[in-house]
Amino acid sequence: MRSATVQRSDSQRGISLIESLVAIVVMSLGILGIVGIQMRTLTDTSTTLRRAQAIRLIEDLGERMKINPNAFANMGAYATTFAAAPTVGSCATGCTGAQLATYDLAVWKKAVRDNLPLGQASIFVPPAESGVAAGQRRQLGVMIAWRENEREIADATDKKKYKENIDASQLKLADGTFEAGAGAAAACPANFTCHLQYLPVAARCAPYAPGGAVAQYYCPGA
């Protein structure tokens, strides 16, 4: 009985190797896609974490103002620019209301620098209250800026769009463009990510203006 012999054409040789190579290429592309998604997720998580830190720092400043009974009378002492780095003094032996505001501001700005990468902060009078007398203002604008570890985007237009969409200090208009939320009072520094928030200042000090004179404030411990 003769055994059947199978003859394989030369054109069919190496097909298994080609299929294996194609499978490896497809698997590699899938792995690269998964890695890209993971990196994007890590970047978004990092941005969310730092924004949460910025919000907590602004809340800390608000609590410091509530503790200071003279904060309302000394709102001007809290105003600061991004570049200002006041030296932390001491209130161990007691401070006046203005000195306590200066001390709190220095401690708070140091906390911003320590908790955020290249962190800096600006405290300013909101545009809506720029025309209001100093003794009648009720809130302050706070903008915290930090550097993000965002991915490199080659296209300048795409990079600008990406930065604008993660910048919480700008307002998106109906036509899709952005404008500064704080107007001309404060602008986010170039290449930084910013968070903008407005803090109401508690009026624990009762204003008293006898005979139309300049308002005076009577507060505990003044």
C-alpha positions as CSV (number, residue, x, y, z in Angstrom):
1,M,0.0,0.0,0.0
2,R,1.5,3.3,-1.1
3,S,1.6,6.2,1.4
4,A,0.3,9.5,0.1
5,T,2.9,12.2,-0.1
6,V,2.1,15.9,0.2
7,Q,4.2,18.2,-1.8
8,R,4.3,21.8,-0.4
9,S,4.8,24.6,-2.9
10,D,7.8,26.9,-2.4
11,S,5.4,29.9,-2.3
12,Q,3.7,28.6,0.8
13,R,6.9,28.4,2.9
14,G,7.3,31.0,5.7
15,I,3.6,31.8,6.0
16,S,3.5,30.9,9.7
17,L,6.5,33.2,10.3
18,I,4.7,36.1,8.6
19,E,1.5,35.4,10.6
20,S,3.6,35.5,13.8
21,L,5.2,38.7,12.9
22,V,1.9,40.3,12.0
23,A,0.5,39.2,15.4
24,I,3.5,40.6,17.2
25,V,3.1,44.0,15.4
26,V,-0.7,44.1,16.2
27,M,0.0,43.2,19.9
28,S,2.7,45.9,20.1
29,L,0.4,48.6,18.8
30,G,-2.2,47.5,21.3
31,I,0.3,47.7,24.2
32,L,1.4,51.1,23.1
33,G,-2.2,52.3,23.0
34,I,-2.7,51.0,26.6
35,V,0.5,52.7,27.8
36,G,-0.6,56.0,26.2
37,I,-4.0,55.8,27.9
38,Q,-2.3,55.1,31.2
39,M,0.0,58.1,30.8
40,R,-2.9,60.4,30.0
41,T,-4.8,59.1,33.0
42,L,-1.8,59.7,35.3
43,T,-1.4,63.3,33.9
44,D,-5.1,64.0,34.5
45,T,-4.9,62.5,38.0
46,S,-1.9,64.7,38.8
47,T,-3.7,67.8,37.5
48,T,-6.8,67.0,39.7
49,L,-4.6,66.4,42.7
50,R,-2.8,69.7,42.4
51,R,-6.0,71.5,41.8
52,A,-7.5,70.0,45.0
53,Q,-4.4,71.1,46.9
54,A,-4.9,74.6,45.5
55,I,-8.5,74.6,46.7
56,R,-7.4,73.4,50.2
57,L,-4.8,76.2,50.4
58,I,-7.4,78.8,49.5
59,E,-9.7,77.4,52.2
60,D,-6.9,77.6,54.6
61,L,-6.4,81.3,53.8
62,G,-10.2,81.8,54.4
63,E,-10.0,80.1,57.8
64,R,-7.1,82.3,58.7
65,M,-9.1,85.4,57.8
66,K,-12.0,84.1,59.9
67,I,-9.7,83.7,62.9
68,N,-8.4,87.2,62.6
69,P,-11.1,89.4,64.0
70,N,-9.5,92.4,62.3
71,A,-9.3,90.9,58.8
72,F,-12.1,93.0,57.5
73,A,-10.4,96.2,58.7
74,N,-7.1,95.1,57.3
75,M,-8.1,93.6,53.9
76,G,-5.3,95.6,52.2
77,A,-2.7,93.8,54.2
78,Y,-3.6,90.5,52.4
79,A,-3.1,91.9,48.9
80,T,0.0,90.4,47.2
81,T,1.5,89.7,43.8
82,F,2.8,86.5,42.3
83,A,6.4,87.6,42.7
84,A,6.2,88.8,46.3
85,A,7.7,86.4,48.9
86,P,7.2,88.0,52.4
87,T,9.4,86.8,55.2
88,V,7.6,84.9,57.9
89,G,7.8,86.8,61.2
90,S,6.5,85.8,64.6
91,C,3.4,86.5,66.6
92,A,4.6,84.5,69.7
93,T,4.4,87.6,71.9
94,G,1.2,89.0,70.3
95,C,0.3,90.9,67.2
96,T,-2.0,93.7,66.2
97,G,-4.7,92.9,63.6
98,A,-2.5,94.3,60.7
99,Q,0.6,92.4,62.0
100,L,-1.5,89.1,62.2
101,A,-2.7,89.6,58.6
102,T,0.9,90.1,57.4
103,Y,2.1,87.0,59.4
104,D,-0.8,84.9,58.0
105,L,0.0,86.0,54.5
106,A,3.7,85.1,54.8
107,V,3.0,81.7,56.3
108,W,0.3,81.0,53.7
109,K,2.5,81.9,50.7
110,K,5.2,79.7,52.0
111,A,2.7,76.8,52.2
112,V,1.8,77.5,48.5
113,R,5.5,77.3,47.5
114,D,6.0,74.1,49.6
115,N,2.9,72.2,48.4
116,L,2.8,73.0,44.7
117,P,5.5,72.7,42.0
118,L,6.8,76.3,41.6
119,G,3.7,77.4,43.4
120,Q,2.9,81.1,43.7
121,A,-0.2,83.1,44.5
122,S,-1.7,86.5,43.9
123,I,-4.4,88.1,46.1
124,F,-6.2,91.1,44.7
125,V,-9.3,93.3,44.8
126,P,-11.9,91.8,42.4
127,P,-12.8,93.9,39.4
128,A,-16.4,94.2,40.6
129,E,-15.2,95.9,43.8
130,S,-12.4,98.1,42.3
131,G,-14.7,101.1,42.5
132,V,-15.9,100.4,46.0
133,A,-14.4,102.3,49.0
134,A,-11.8,100.4,50.9
135,G,-13.9,100.1,54.0
136,Q,-16.9,98.6,52.1
137,R,-15.4,95.8,50.1
138,R,-16.6,92.3,51.0
139,Q,-14.3,89.9,49.2
140,L,-10.8,89.2,47.8
141,G,-9.7,87.4,44.6
142,V,-7.2,84.6,45.1
143,M,-5.3,83.0,42.1
144,I,-2.8,80.2,42.7
145,A,-0.4,79.2,39.9
146,W,1.7,76.1,39.5
147,R,3.6,74.2,36.8
148,E,2.1,71.1,35.3
149,N,4.0,68.1,34.0
150,E,1.9,68.1,30.9
151,R,2.9,66.2,27.8
152,E,4.7,68.0,25.0
153,I,2.3,69.2,22.2
154,A,4.0,70.0,19.0
155,D,1.2,72.1,17.4
156,A,1.0,75.5,19.0
157,T,-2.7,75.8,18.5
158,D,-3.4,72.5,20.1
159,K,-1.1,73.2,23.0
160,K,-2.9,76.6,23.6
161,K,-6.3,74.8,23.5
162,Y,-5.1,72.2,25.9
163,K,-3.8,74.8,28.4
164,E,-7.0,76.8,28.2
165,N,-9.2,73.8,28.9
166,I,-7.3,73.0,32.2
167,D,-7.0,76.6,33.3
168,A,-9.7,77.3,35.9
169,S,-8.9,81.1,35.9
170,Q,-10.5,81.7,32.5
171,L,-14.1,81.9,31.4
172,K,-15.3,80.1,28.2
173,L,-17.6,82.4,26.1
174,A,-20.4,81.3,23.9
175,D,-18.3,81.5,20.8
176,G,-15.7,79.1,22.3
177,T,-13.1,81.7,23.1
178,F,-11.7,82.4,26.6
179,E,-11.3,85.5,28.6
180,A,-9.5,86.1,32.0
181,G,-11.9,85.5,34.9
182,A,-10.2,88.2,37.0
183,G,-10.1,90.7,34.1
184,A,-7.1,93.0,34.3
185,A,-6.7,92.6,38.1
186,A,-4.7,89.3,37.7
187,A,-3.6,87.1,34.9
188,C,-2.3,83.6,35.0
189,P,1.5,83.6,34.4
190,A,2.7,82.2,31.1
191,N,3.3,78.4,31.0
192,F,1.5,78.0,34.4
193,T,-1.8,76.3,35.3
194,C,-4.0,78.5,37.6
195,H,-7.0,78.2,39.8
196,L,-9.1,81.3,40.6
197,Q,-11.5,81.7,43.6
198,Y,-13.1,84.5,45.4
199,L,-13.1,84.7,49.2
200,P,-15.7,86.5,51.3
201,V,-14.2,88.3,54.2
202,A,-16.2,88.0,57.5
203,A,-17.2,91.4,58.9
204,R,-16.6,90.6,62.5
205,C,-15.5,94.2,63.2
206,A,-18.4,96.6,63.5
207,P,-17.8,99.8,61.5
208,Y,-18.5,103.1,63.3
209,A,-18.3,106.5,61.6
210,P,-19.3,109.3,63.9
211,G,-20.5,112.5,62.1
212,G,-19.6,111.2,58.7
213,A,-15.9,110.8,59.7
214,V,-13.7,108.0,58.4
215,A,-15.0,104.6,59.5
216,Q,-13.4,103.1,62.5
217,Y,-13.6,99.4,63.5
218,Y,-14.0,98.1,67.0
219,C,-12.9,94.5,67.2
220,P,-12.0,92.2,70.1
221,G,-8.3,92.4,70.6
222,A,-7.8,95.5,68.4
